[in-house]
Amino acid sequence: MTTAATASVHASVALDDIQGIVRFGYKHHTEACFLLLRVRDLLAARQWLAAAPVASAAAVEPLPATALQVALTAEGMHALGVPRHVVDGFSAEFVSGMGSDASRARRLGDVGSNAPEAWRWGLGARTPHVLLMLYALPGRLNAWQAAIESECAAGFDTLARWPCGDLRNVEHFGFADGISQPELDWPRARPAADAEQADYANLACLGEFLLGYPNEYGGYTDRPLLDPEQDPQGLLPRAEDVPGQADLGRNGSYLVLRQLQQDVPGFWQWLDRQAGGDHERREQLAACMVGRTRSGVPLAQATHIGAAMGAAVDLNDFDFNADPRGLCCPLGAHVRRANPRSADLPPGDAGPLSWLRRTLGFDSQALGQDLVASTRFHRLLRRGREYGRPVPLVEALQKPSTADGGHETGLFFVCLNANIARQFEFVQSAWLAGTHFNGLANEADPLLGTRQATPEGVATDSFSIPQAHGPDRRLTGLPQFVTLRGGAYFFLPGLRALRYLAWAPARGRR
Ligand code: HEM
């Protein structure tokens, strides 16, 4: 949040209209609370939202003590009286909702104990309307939260109140987290519609995370565009791509929220049994499942790190091209599934001949490495927070698993994206829950899998670790370590759009 960072933002990007969470992780704001609200009194709710002190992405120095972020579900927009045709201009997934149908649930792996019917919140009368995310510097949360809650009391009922801290970049299983994030192209220097990306790159077009800007295809993701008469006061920014239209989506993003309960004792005790109680072996197996060591060193880069002999190394500067069989990092490791770091073309030499071979699919070496889709269309900006008291490893090895009544810990998984179907849902279903990811057979993400048998009755509770000589080592009987307790799709509007959503219907334009 420094002013130096502002210098490289393109003039067309109105940082003061973008919610801060798109640009900042609020990592210094170690105290946080998420509130799920439902509209009770329409007028009072609109009044509060119209004036809510939402923090923008503009740099502020010194750091503000508190930062409020606001997002709405489609049901929330309906409850606020936003005209149906306006809500229907958002994407179909957002409008219908995360837990809305059995087909989506099956694709996302929301089955068995993850099924929407078992959720604590997210369905029917327990669907949130508004999400408030409160971030505060140490010691500054309580009084501020009480003030916000008392202001909201007239307009909203509180469905859930979740204190969620920041475990200093370590998630509950004990791994460094928040290392890899896409880099947003704030200067808009990346050519839109860059036809072909031969190598994996971390820089992503703004339109992958913010509506109203060109995405990696060079197009603008669909969002509600309104005739100027629907915005007579000019509250909304105007669309870049359709002159004259008011752009309700611009500077906004879709926010995916999933409450993921983690069985920390279950995770470590299972690994300990596999490792025969050997500490080093247990750590190695855990690292294989994540794809990084606990301190964050990527397994795909481990030899390189060793060679660097302690020199500072960028923990995010790697891909999997040199490890096609998964000998360094198993093909099914969580980080390899979540971001296979693949480019549009399979890897190969530079030069026109190699390009032609790879484009036409004639490169026999590359064929096996071209099993996963190009990553640049499936990036997620993660903004999750942990909840519950951390369980130290010694305790985790002895305590009852959460399933047997141990205390609850977990992750509020939060990610931002401009296209829920192409980004979050694709990653979650094809890559994480997918049982044939990258040529694997009948195994899902080792951290997140539900271990439900396939429709043909084949078990999915295994994890393969390729070996240099001989067949893969295959761990079987993996329990479910993570359980989904609720979820919803929200829209995180630009600040001007939030004012519009709060007030537009009140003027009777339906
Ligand atoms: C309790 C659940 C989860 C745990 C414990 C977990 C843990 C981790 C860890 C330790 C990392 C490595 C640190 C890093 O690269 O920043 C990571 C990376 C990542 N995770 Fe998860 N994760 C969870 C759920 C999810 C879900 C639900 C998704 C997506 C739908 C996801 C997507 C990602 C992505 C995209 C990365 C970065 C991969 C890369 O770019 O290399 N994770 N996760």
Residues whose N, C-alpha, C, O or C-beta is under 5 A from the ligand:
A	BS01	HEM	E171 F175 A176 D177 G178 I179 S180 L260 V335 A338 N339 L380 L411 F413 F424 V427 Q428 V482
